[in-house]
Amino acid sequence: MAKFAVIGLGKFGMNVATNLYENGAEVIAIDNNRKLIDEISGRVSVSIHMNSTDEKALKENRIQDVDAVILAIGNNIEVSVLTAVILKKIGVSNIFAKVDSKVHERILELLGIQNIIFPEEQIAKQLANSLLSSSVLEYIDLSSGHSVVELVVPENWVGKSLQELALPSKKGINIIAIKYTSLNVTEEGENVLDKKINDMPGANDIIHEGDVLVLIGPKHKINELIAETSREG
Ligand code: ADP
């Protein structure tokens, strides 16, 4: 069984630790805040109230034997850096460090930490990329905090009915219309592609390759969906 230690149980560390544990990994969770240790107890294999810069305590708890350490102290560069140095010293080779700033990132890079996670920056980049992705044809912000987008359907939606897709219940997003092209034959016997719109889409309508969905929903939910579908596609 894979074994991890998560040091620092802020929002990030807490989520990583409990997710790893829920997915069957062995997880040691560490924080110097007693309240957080109490909060996570029972949701990981072991929770330890200690200072992460305490080399002796780290060794006694055999942190050097885990497959990877997730160092999730973003709000205190000094403690994060010192902990990283000690982790390397006791022989932890696989460290994933979460940072909250560029300076923090740079210092850990200089220390040779290879896996650095800067969540806000990475998510912002991902979102910007997906908004610029070729699958989003239109993006309109409404003053209500909602957005309307035209999205080329991702591959894995093809063949599904709107009911199966369940965007309203699963994502809080409504489908206003489906734009599609249909192949028609003119009186002269020529094949032509007609652009059509189904503006009353129903639960049984099936999504075809190349269809464009016109969607409306809260801006953050639309952004999440775009990010998800661009990853899947
Ligand atoms: P997030 O941004 O994910 O909420 P933070 O970087 O704010 O995370 O959280 C850092 C966590 O690290 C806090 O829970 C804090 O108690 C813990 N922490 C800070 N210093 C130490 C230390 N010396 N030893 C152990 N845990 C620490």
Residues whose N, C-alpha, C, O or C-beta is under 5 A from the ligand:
A	BS01	ADP	G8 L9 G10 K11 F12 G13 I30 D31 N32 N33 M50 N51 S52 T53 A72 I73 G74 N75 V79
